[in-house]
Amino acid sequence: MLEKRTDLLQRAEVHVCAFDIETTKLPLKFPDADYDLIMMISYMVDGQGYLITNREVSKMGFIFSILFIF
């Protein structure tokens, strides 16, 4: 049976850390660290979000999208 602890005065503050890594990959495959590139990493700590981008991959993606449109 659980008992209330009277020695605890207050609850601890909740802290959150989350991240997401976007990579290039072949269709219908999982990313492979041997040859796939990291495009972007986003992370959040206690409600404040941050974004890290790989400019080399961003430039390539922009060029490919322009070629695809024309």
C-alpha positions in Angstrom: 0.0 0.0 0.0 1.2 3.5 -0.8 1.7 6.0 1.9 2.0 9.8 1.7 5.5 11.1 2.4 5.4 14.0 4.7 9.1 14.8 4.3 8.5 16.0 0.7 7.6 19.7 0.8 6.9 20.3 -2.9 6.9 18.6 -6.3 10.0 18.8 -8.6 9.8 21.2 -11.6 9.2 19.4 -14.9 11.9 19.7 -17.5 11.5 18.6 -21.1 14.2 17.9 -23.7 13.2 16.7 -27.2 15.0 16.4 -30.5 14.4 15.5 -34.2 17.0 14.7 -36.8 16.1 14.9 -40.5 18.4 13.1 -43.0 18.7 12.3 -46.6 17.8 8.6 -47.5 16.8 6.3 -50.2 13.1 5.8 -50.9 11.5 3.3 -48.5 14.8 2.8 -46.6 16.0 3.8 -43.2 18.9 6.4 -43.0 22.4 4.9 -43.2 25.2 6.8 -41.3 27.7 5.5 -43.9 26.4 7.7 -46.7 23.2 9.7 -45.8 23.6 13.3 -44.8 22.0 15.1 -41.9 19.9 18.0 -43.3 18.5 19.4 -40.1 18.4 18.9 -36.3 15.7 20.6 -34.3 15.6 20.4 -30.5 13.5 21.9 -27.7 14.5 22.5 -24.0 11.8 23.6 -21.6 9.6 25.1 -24.3 12.4 27.0 -26.2 13.0 25.6 -29.7 16.2 25.6 -31.7 17.1 24.7 -35.3 20.4 23.6 -36.8 20.6 23.2 -40.5 23.3 21.8 -42.8 23.8 24.5 -45.3 25.5 22.2 -47.9 22.4 20.0 -48.0 20.1 23.0 -48.0 21.8 24.4 -51.1 21.7 21.1 -52.9 18.0 20.7 -52.1 17.3 24.2 -53.4 19.1 23.5 -56.6 17.3 20.2 -57.1 13.9 21.8 -56.5 14.6 24.5 -59.1 15.7 21.9 -61.6 12.6 19.8 -60.9 10.2 22.8 -61.4 11.6 23.6 -64.8 
